[in-house]
């Protein structure tokens, strides 16, 4: 059973639904497995809790 972990900043529920559906479809197509065997875990980090190039994402 594939488990996909997505790490990202906050997104709307609608966008997350679409992402989970597309990731699931990709595994079903590529691996020829049932959709109910694919799990997608979304870890969201607030913009004030991560950064890049020395700057918090919230400050950009």
Secondary structure, 3 states (H helix, E strand, C coil): CCEEEEEECCCCHHHHHHHHHHHHHHHHHHHCCCHHHCEEEEEECCHHHCEECCEEHHHC
